[in-house]
Amino acid sequence: MYASSTALRCRDEYMLETMPRLQQSRRQRPVDEDEDVDMHEPQDDQYASDGAADEMMNGPPNEELSQLIKGLVRYAIACDFSRTPIRRDAIREKVLGTNGRQFKTAFAGAQKQLRAVFGMEMVELPARDKNLMTTEQKRKAAKSQSQKEATSNAYILTNILPEELRTPALTRPSKVVSAEGEAAYTALYTTIISLITISGGELSDTRLRRHLARLNAAEYMPSMNPNDPANPTEKTDVVLQRMIKHGYLVRMVDNRGNGDDDSTTWHVGPRGKAEVPKESIAGFVRTIYGGSDPELESKIQISLKGVKERKPEEQEQEQEQGLSDEDEVQEDEEMQEAGPSNGQRRRHA
């Protein structure tokens, strides 16, 4: 997910502003070892309504709660920076501390600020598919099985900007480590996730390598900083391992396959399902084929069941919007080359 450039500037200012006050609040916070929180509440209770959040934010001032909310926002952004899941137990340990019972209120307040300031919100990752678990993981899951529906208790930040604002001029790749490296990495995992999903949710290692060879990425892929003369590329296996670590892919090995390449299969991970849903995959396919036509839409409906069919007038509107977006990006780049640096603009603002 790409955050807008405005949201990124707001993030930096927000983190710099709240860090000293959050540290001071933690030093002054009393310790109560007896306080605890139920980590397995029903999922619906984990989210307070926007009305409750408004009442909490606009009610009597509560400096302690305000610092918890700001700390949770900062923690969510920091996790998104490193593509680390925002886990509930980590929120309680690193943000709430002895105020674990404030989880629902702090979560609702953080959601309100993330939506209003950054155009993002926290959404829960899907629970891991039992078919993709190892024998040991299945055994542990069976021991902890209860009557309640299985949840992951882990979240990621997703973009909630309206469609008209999701333009290349606003949703550029992050500059960490480099915009080019981030764009290449996003393109690669989007392509692989699309291939796996269109293939029925599973792709053998042999077929994946064949697809990567067609993309000239069988042995090497762009690094996170392709502009670095010393390391412009990385080995493909290293990049694939990073995608596994970030939760985009899951690699399964069937020990009964006698080491055959077809015994290794690739699946879409929890973060991949959340960040690259079927609608995004359908849009990616249409872009690759240069538009949409009835035959292509029929194939998309077969491969990606439940995806909204694209009408011809919608395609024309998108093409016009795309040309306008390209002009905006080019004008913005020309202004950046001719104008002062980002640091100078922030100092003059």
C-alpha positions in Angstrom: 0.0 0.0 0.0 1.3 3.4 -0.9 0.6 6.3 1.4 0.2 9.8 -0.1 3.0 12.2 0.1 0.9 14.5 2.3 0.2 11.6 4.6 4.0 10.8 4.8 4.8 14.4 5.8 2.0 14.3 8.4 3.4 11.1 9.7 6.9 12.5 10.2 5.5 15.7 11.9 3.2 13.6 14.1 5.9 11.3 15.3 8.3 14.1 16.1 5.6 16.0 18.0 4.3 13.1 20.1 7.5 11.3 21.0 8.6 13.5 23.9 5.2 13.6 25.5 4.7 9.9 25.1 8.0 9.2 26.8 7.1 11.5 29.7 3.7 9.9 30.0 5.4 6.4 30.3 7.7 7.7 33.0 4.8 9.0 35.1 2.5 6.0 34.5 1.8 4.0 37.7 2.5 0.3 37.7 -0.3 -2.1 38.6 0.7 -5.8 38.2 -2.8 -7.0 38.9 -4.4 -5.4 35.9 -5.0 -7.6 32.9 -7.1 -7.9 29.8 -8.8 -10.7 28.0 -6.9 -11.3 24.8 -9.6 -13.4 23.3 -12.6 -11.1 23.3 -15.2 -11.5 20.4 -13.9 -9.8 17.3 -16.9 -7.4 17.1 -16.0 -6.0 20.6 -12.5 -5.0 19.5 -13.8 -2.1 17.4 -15.7 0.8 19.0 -18.0 2.7 16.7 -17.1 6.0 15.3 -19.7 7.6 17.5 -18.0 6.2 20.6 -14.7 7.4 19.3 -16.1 10.9 18.7 -17.5 10.9 22.2 -14.2 9.8 23.7 -12.1 12.3 21.6 -14.5 15.3 22.2 -15.4 14.5 25.8 -13.5 15.6 29.0 -9.8 15.8 28.4 -7.8 12.7 29.4 -4.1 13.3 28.9 -3.2 9.7 29.7 -5.7 8.3 27.1 -4.6 10.8 24.6 -1.0 9.7 24.9 -2.0 6.0 24.6 -3.8 6.8 21.3 -0.9 8.8 19.9 1.5 6.0 21.0 -0.7 3.4 19.2 -0.8 5.5 16.0 3.0 5.9 16.1 3.4 2.1 16.7 1.1 1.2 13.8 3.0 3.5 11.5 6.4 2.1 12.6 5.1 -1.5 12.0 3.9 -0.5 8.6 7.3 1.0 7.9 9.0 -2.4 8.3 6.0 -4.4 7.1 5.6 -6.0 10.5 2.1 -7.1 11.6 0.5 -4.9 14.3 -0.1 -7.7 16.8 -2.6 -7.2 19.7 -0.3 -8.6 22.3 2.5 -6.3 21.1 0.2 -3.3 21.4 -0.6 -4.2 25.0 3.1 -4.8 25.8 4.7 -1.9 24.0 2.0 0.8 24.0 -0.6 0.2 26.7 1.6 -1.3 29.4 -0.5 -1.5 32.6 -3.5 0.1 30.8 -4.4 -3.1 29.0 -8.1 -2.6 29.7 -8.1 0.6 27.6 -7.5 -1.4 24.4 -10.9 -0.9 22.8 -11.0 2.8 23.6 -7.4 3.4 22.5 -7.9 1.3 19.3 -11.0 3.3 18.4 -9.2 6.6 18.9 -6.2 5.5 16.9 -8.5 4.4 14.1 -10.1 7.8 14.1 -6.8 9.6 13.8 -5.4 7.3 11.2 -8.5 7.8 9.0 -8.7 11.6 9.4 -5.0 12.4 9.2 -3.3 9.7 7.2 -6.1 8.2 5.0 -5.4 4.8 6.4 -6.9 2.3 8.9 -6.0 -0.9 10.7 -7.6 -4.0 9.3 -7.2 -7.5 10.7 -5.2 -10.0 8.7 -7.0 -13.2 7.8 -6.3 -16.2 10.0 -3.8 -18.7 8.6 -5.3 -21.4 6.4 -5.1 -24.7 8.3 -4.2 -26.5 5.0 -1.0 -24.4 5.0 0.1 -25.3 8.5 2.8 -27.8 9.4 1.9 -30.8 11.6 3.3 -29.1 14.6 1.3 -25.9 14.0 -1.9 -28.0 13.5 -1.2 -29.8 16.8 -0.8 -26.4 18.6 -3.9 -25.0 17.0 -5.9 -28.1 18.1 -4.8 -27.7 21.7 -5.8 -24.0 21.8 -9.1 -24.6 19.8 -12.2 -23.1 21.4 -15.8 -22.4 20.5 -14.9 -18.9 19.3 -14.1 -18.2 15.7 -10.3 -18.2 14.9 -8.8 -14.8 14.5 -5.3 -13.7 13.8 -5.2 -10.8 16.3 -2.9 -9.1 13.9 -3.5 -6.0 11.8 -2.0 -4.0 9.0 -2.5 -0.5 7.7 -4.5 -0.2 4.5 -5.3 2.8 2.2 -8.9 4.1 2.5 -8.5 7.1 0.2 -11.5 7.4 -2.2 -10.9 6.2 -5.8 -10.6 9.7 -7.2 -7.6 10.4 -4.9 -5.8 7.1 -5.7 -3.7 8.6 -8.4 0.0 8.3 -9.2 0.5 11.9 -8.2 -0.7 11.1 -4.6 0.1 7.5 -4.1 3.7 7.3 -5.0 6.1 4.6 -3.8 7.8 5.2 -0.4 11.3 6.7 -0.6 12.6 4.1 1.9 15.0 2.7 0.9 14.4 4.1 -2.5 11.3 4.9 -4.5 12.5 2.7 -7.4 13.3 -0.2 -5.2 9.9 0.0 -3.4 8.1 0.2 -6.8 10.0 -2.8 -8.1 9.3 -4.9 -5.0 5.6 -4.0 -5.0 5.4 -4.9 -8.7 7.1 -8.2 -8.2 5.0 -9.4 -5.3 1.8 -8.1 -7.0 2.7 -10.1 -10.1 3.5 -13.3 -8.2 0.3 -13.0 -6.1 -1.7 -12.5 -9.2 -0.2 -15.6 -10.9 -0.9 -17.7 -7.8 -4.4 -16.5 -7.4 -5.3 -16.9 -11.1 -3.8 -20.4 -11.0 -6.3 -21.5 -8.4 -4.5 -20.4 -5.2 -1.5 -22.7 -5.7 1.5 -22.6 -7.9 4.3 -25.2 -8.1 7.9 -24.1 -7.8 8.6 -25.3 -11.3 5.8 -23.1 -12.8 6.8 -20.1 -10.7 10.4 -20.3 -11.9 9.1 -20.6 -15.5 7.1 -17.4 -15.1 10.0 -15.6 -13.5 12.3 -16.6 -16.4 9.9 -14.9 -18.8 10.2 -11.8 -16.7 14.0 -12.1 -16.8 13.9 -12.6 -13.0 14.8 -16.2 -12.7 18.2 -15.6 -11.0 18.2 -11.9 -10.0 15.6 -9.3 -9.1 16.0 -5.5 -8.4 17.3 -4.7 -4.9 15.6 -2.3 -2.5 17.9 0.3 -3.9 18.5 -0.3 -7.6 20.5 3.0 -7.8 23.2 1.6 -5.6 26.1 0.7 -8.0 27.4 -1.9 -5.6 24.2 -3.8 -5.1 21.6 -3.0 -7.9 20.2 -6.5 -7.8 19.6 -9.4 -5.4 19.3 -13.1 -5.9 15.8 -14.1 -6.6 15.7 -16.6 -3.7 16.6 -13.8 -1.3 13.8 -11.6 -2.5 11.3 -14.5 -2.4 12.4 -15.2 1.2 11.7 -11.5 2.0 8.2 -11.9 0.6 7.7 -14.9 2.8 8.9 -13.0 5.9 6.6 -10.0 5.1 3.6 -12.3 4.8 3.0 -11.9 1.0 3.8 -15.6 0.2 3.7 -19.0 1.8 6.1 -21.8 0.6 5.0 -25.3 1.4 7.1 -28.4 0.9 5.5 -31.9 0.8 8.0 -34.3 2.3 6.3 -37.1 0.5 7.4 -35.7 -2.8 10.9 -37.2 -2.6 12.6 -33.8 -3.2 10.8 -33.2 -6.5 10.4 -29.6 -7.5 6.6 -30.1 -7.9 6.4 -31.1 -4.2 7.2 -27.4 -3.4 4.2 -25.1 -3.8 3.6 -21.4 -3.4 0.5 -19.8 -1.9 -0.7 -16.3 -1.0 0.1 -15.2 2.5 -2.1 -13.2 4.9 -0.6 -9.8 4.0 -0.8 -10.7 0.4 -4.5 -11.4 0.6 -5.2 -8.2 2.5 -3.0 -5.9 0.3 -3.7 -7.5 -3.1 -7.4 -8.5 -3.1 -9.1 -10.0 -6.2 -10.3 -6.6 -7.4 -6.7 -5.3 -7.5 -5.6 -8.5 -9.3 -8.4 -7.9 -11.9 -7.2 -4.3 -12.4 -3.7 -5.5 -12.8 -4.7 -8.0 -15.5 -6.6 -5.4 -17.4 -3.6 -3.1 -17.3 -1.3 -5.8 -18.6 -3.7 -6.5 -21.5 -4.1 -2.8 -22.3 -7.7 -2.5 -21.4 -10.8 -4.6 -21.2 -13.1 -6.5 -23.6 -15.9 -9.0 -23.2 -13.6 -12.0 -23.8 -11.1 -10.8 -21.2 -13.8 -10.0 -18.7 -15.3 -13.5 -19.1 -11.9 -15.1 -18.3 -11.4 -12.8 -15.3 -14.9 -13.9 -14.0 -13.9 -17.5 -14.3 -10.5 -17.1 -12.6 -11.5 -14.5 -10.0 -15.0 -15.4 -9.0 -17.0 -12.5 -7.5 -15.0 -9.7 -9.1 -17.1 -6.8 -10.4 -17.2 -6.8 -14.2 -15.8 -3.8 -15.9 -18.1 -1.9 -18.3 -16.8 -0.1 -21.4 -17.7 3.4 -20.2 -15.8 2.8 -16.9 -12.7 1.8 -19.0 -13.0 5.1 -21.0 -13.2 7.1 -17.8 -10.1 5.3 -16.3 -8.1 5.9 -19.5 -8.9 9.6 -19.4 -8.1 9.8 -15.7 -4.8 7.9 -16.4 -3.7 10.5 -19.0 -4.5 13.3 -16.6 -2.6 11.6 -13.8 0.5 11.2 -16.0 0.4 14.9 -16.8 0.2 15.7 -13.0 3.1 13.5 -12.2 5.3 15.0 -14.9 4.4 18.6 -13.8 5.2 17.7 -10.2 8.5 16.2 -11.1 9.5 19.3 -13.1 8.5 21.5 -10.2 10.6 19.4 -7.8 13.6 19.6 -10.1 13.3 23.4 -10.5 12.2 24.2 -6.9 13.8 23.9 -3.4 14.4 20.6 -1.7 11.8 19.0 0.5 13.7 20.1 3.6 13.7 23.7 2.5 10.0 23.6 1.8 9.3 22.2 5.2 11.4 24.9 6.8 9.6 27.7 4.9 6.2 26.2 5.6 
